[in-house]
Amino acid sequence: MKLPDLPDGARAVVEGVVSSHPLIDATALRRLEELGFLEGEPLTVLRRGPGGVEPIAVQIGDTQFALRMLEAQCIAVRLV
């Protein structure tokens, strides 16, 4: 399951970060991992932007991030 598939308020665990679009390269994937999107890390989907699409606000650890849809599609998760 990908991060954007989760509803607001959902809790999940990161299963991995994989490219899902040609515009997402190894540098972008590494950046997501450096931000804390690592396998086994718990996260919570907080809310979505206007229209319920993007950005997607996520909390991982004590930090909140707003991700574009292209970035969010790269984060594989499983519900907890």
MOBEL-V305143 format. One record per pair of residues at least 24 apart in sequence whose ideal C-beta (glycine too) atoms are under 10 Angstrom apart, sorted by the first residue. I is the first residue (numbers start at 0). J is the second residue. D is the distance in whole Angstrom. If there is no record, write none. Layout:
i: (I,I)
j: (J,J)
d: (D,D)
//
This chain:
i: (0,0,0,0,0,1,1,1,1,1,1,2,2,2,2,2,2,2,2,2,2,2,2,2,2,3,3,3,3,3,3,3,3,3,3,3,3,4,4,4,4,4,5,5,5,5,5,5,5,5,5,6,6,7,7,7,7,7,7,7,7,8,8,8,8,9,9,9,9,9,9,9,10,10,10,10,10,10,10,10,11,11,11,11,11,11,11,11,11,11,11,11,12,12,12,12,12,12,12,12,12,12,13,13,13,13,13,13,13,13,13,13,13,14,14,14,14,14,14,14,15,15,15,15,15,16,16,16,16,17,17,17,17,18,18,18,19,19,19,19,19,19,19,19,20,20,20,20,20,22,23,23,23,23,23,27,27,27,28,28,28,30,31,31,31,31,31,31,34,34,34,34,34,34,35,35,35,35,35,36,36,36,36,36,36,36,36,38,40,41,41,42,42,42,43,44,44,47)
j: (74,75,76,77,78,71,72,73,74,75,76,36,42,44,55,57,66,68,70,71,72,73,74,75,76,44,47,52,53,55,66,68,70,71,72,74,76,44,71,72,76,78,42,43,44,55,57,71,74,76,78,44,47,43,44,45,46,47,51,55,56,43,44,45,46,42,43,44,45,76,78,79,41,42,43,44,58,76,78,79,40,41,42,43,44,57,74,75,76,77,78,79,38,39,40,41,42,75,76,77,78,79,37,38,39,40,41,42,59,74,75,76,77,38,39,40,74,75,76,77,39,73,74,75,76,70,73,74,75,72,73,74,75,69,72,73,68,69,70,71,72,73,74,75,68,69,70,72,73,69,67,69,70,72,73,69,70,73,70,73,74,70,64,66,70,71,73,74,59,60,62,64,66,70,59,60,61,62,64,64,66,70,71,73,74,75,76,75,76,76,79,74,76,79,79,71,76,71)
d: (10,7,6,6,7,7,6,8,7,6,7,9,8,7,7,7,7,9,9,4,7,8,4,8,5,9,9,9,8,6,9,6,10,5,6,9,10,10,9,9,8,10,9,9,5,9,9,9,10,7,7,7,9,9,6,7,5,6,8,9,9,7,7,8,8,9,7,5,10,9,7,9,7,7,5,8,10,10,7,5,10,7,6,8,8,9,9,10,4,6,5,6,8,6,7,5,7,10,6,6,8,6,6,6,7,5,8,6,8,6,7,6,9,6,8,10,8,4,6,6,10,9,8,5,9,9,5,6,7,9,6,8,6,10,9,6,10,8,9,9,4,5,9,9,9,5,9,7,8,6,10,6,7,8,6,8,7,8,9,6,10,9,9,8,6,10,6,7,8,10,8,6,9,10,5,6,10,7,8,9,9,9,10,8,6,10,9,9,10,10,7,8,7,10,10,9,9,10)
//
